[in-house]
Amino acid sequence: PTFFSVMSNRFSDIELREEEGIPTEQFLESCYAIVPVLDKLGPTVFAPVKMDFVGNIKKINQKFITNKEEFDTLQKIVLHEVSAGVAQVRNSATEALLWLKRGLKFLKGFLTEVKNGEKNIQTAL
């Protein structure tokens, strides 16, 4: 077993809702489950990545907990912020989601490089 195979909350386990999209709570739980990986990869090298990652998770969670029923999917959060005219405001949940997505893509790319045999962290980064 690997860290990823025994994770309690995996992205692959999230069930998309046909018309509504990605469930916020399950998505955030899966994001939080990734955080220990950053510590294992290098607490110094990945410290800024971890801070950014966790900060963005918290921003989305802050929006979610203001109304868990209304914001039960990520799409509902984004649509709400777009209609309120705050989606592009600094520290909005929408901006945090954008940066979190970029962080996840970065991490996936890095782990893919390592999986493919890259031994040099700087090169993999």
C-alpha positions as CSV (number, residue, x, y, z in Angstrom):
1,P,0.0,0.0,0.0
2,T,1.0,3.6,-0.7
3,F,0.1,6.8,1.0
4,F,-2.3,7.5,-1.9
5,S,-3.9,4.1,-1.9
6,V,-4.8,4.3,1.8
7,M,-6.0,7.9,1.9
8,S,-9.3,8.3,3.6
9,N,-10.5,11.0,1.3
10,R,-9.5,10.6,-2.4
11,F,-10.4,12.8,-5.3
12,S,-11.4,9.7,-7.3
13,D,-14.0,8.9,-4.7
14,I,-15.9,12.2,-5.1
15,E,-19.2,11.7,-6.8
16,L,-20.1,14.5,-9.1
17,R,-23.6,15.7,-8.9
18,E,-25.2,15.6,-12.4
19,E,-26.4,19.2,-12.6
20,E,-24.7,20.7,-9.6
21,G,-21.1,19.7,-9.9
22,I,-18.4,19.0,-7.3
23,P,-19.5,18.6,-3.7
24,T,-17.6,21.2,-1.7
25,E,-17.1,19.3,1.6
26,Q,-15.8,16.1,-0.1
27,F,-13.4,18.2,-2.3
28,L,-12.1,20.1,0.7
29,E,-11.6,16.8,2.7
30,S,-9.6,15.4,-0.3
31,C,-7.5,18.6,-0.4
32,Y,-6.7,18.4,3.3
33,A,-5.7,14.7,2.8
34,I,-3.0,15.8,0.4
35,V,-1.3,18.2,2.9
36,P,0.8,15.5,4.6
37,V,2.3,14.6,1.3
38,L,3.8,18.1,1.1
39,D,5.5,17.5,4.5
40,K,6.9,14.2,3.3
41,L,8.3,15.7,0.1
42,G,10.3,18.3,1.9
43,P,9.2,20.5,4.8
44,T,11.6,23.2,3.7
45,V,11.3,23.1,-0.1
46,F,7.6,22.7,-0.1
47,A,6.8,25.0,2.8
48,P,5.7,27.9,0.6
49,V,3.6,25.5,-1.5
50,K,2.0,24.1,1.6
51,M,1.2,27.5,3.1
52,D,-0.4,28.6,-0.2
53,F,-2.3,25.3,-0.5
54,V,-3.6,25.3,3.0
55,G,-4.5,29.0,2.8
56,N,-6.6,28.5,-0.3
57,I,-8.4,25.5,1.3
58,K,-9.2,27.6,4.3
59,K,-10.6,30.5,2.2
60,I,-12.9,28.1,0.3
61,N,-13.9,26.5,3.6
62,Q,-14.6,29.9,5.2
63,K,-17.1,30.6,2.4
64,F,-18.6,27.1,2.6
65,I,-19.3,27.2,6.4
66,T,-21.2,30.5,6.0
67,N,-24.0,28.5,4.4
68,K,-23.3,24.8,3.9
69,E,-26.6,24.1,2.2
70,E,-26.4,27.0,-0.3
71,F,-22.7,26.3,-1.0
72,D,-22.8,22.5,-1.1
73,T,-20.9,22.5,-4.5
74,L,-17.9,24.5,-5.7
75,Q,-20.0,25.6,-8.7
76,K,-22.6,27.2,-6.4
77,I,-19.9,29.1,-4.6
78,V,-18.4,30.4,-7.8
79,L,-21.8,31.3,-9.4
80,H,-22.8,33.1,-6.2
81,E,-19.5,35.2,-6.1
82,V,-19.9,35.9,-9.9
83,S,-23.4,37.2,-9.4
84,A,-22.4,39.2,-6.4
85,G,-19.5,40.7,-8.4
86,V,-16.9,39.5,-5.9
87,A,-15.4,36.5,-7.8
88,Q,-12.3,38.5,-8.9
89,V,-11.8,40.2,-5.5
90,R,-8.6,39.3,-3.7
91,N,-9.1,36.5,-1.2
92,S,-12.5,35.4,-2.7
93,A,-13.3,31.7,-2.6
94,T,-13.3,31.8,-6.4
95,E,-9.8,33.2,-6.5
96,A,-8.7,30.6,-3.9
97,L,-10.2,27.8,-5.9
98,L,-8.3,29.0,-9.0
99,W,-5.0,29.0,-7.1
100,L,-5.8,25.7,-5.4
101,K,-6.4,24.1,-8.8
102,R,-3.1,25.5,-10.0
103,G,-1.4,24.0,-6.9
104,L,-3.0,20.6,-7.5
105,K,-1.8,20.6,-11.1
106,F,1.7,21.6,-10.0
107,L,1.8,18.8,-7.4
108,K,0.5,16.3,-10.0
109,G,3.2,17.4,-12.5
110,F,5.9,17.1,-9.9
111,L,4.8,13.7,-8.7
112,T,4.5,12.5,-12.3
113,E,8.1,13.5,-12.9
114,V,9.2,11.6,-9.7
115,K,7.2,8.6,-10.8
116,N,8.8,8.7,-14.2
117,G,12.2,8.4,-12.5
118,E,13.4,11.9,-12.0
119,K,15.7,11.9,-8.9
120,N,16.7,15.6,-8.8
121,I,14.0,17.6,-7.0
122,Q,14.9,20.9,-8.7
123,T,14.6,19.3,-12.1
124,A,11.2,17.6,-11.2
125,L,10.0,21.0,-9.9
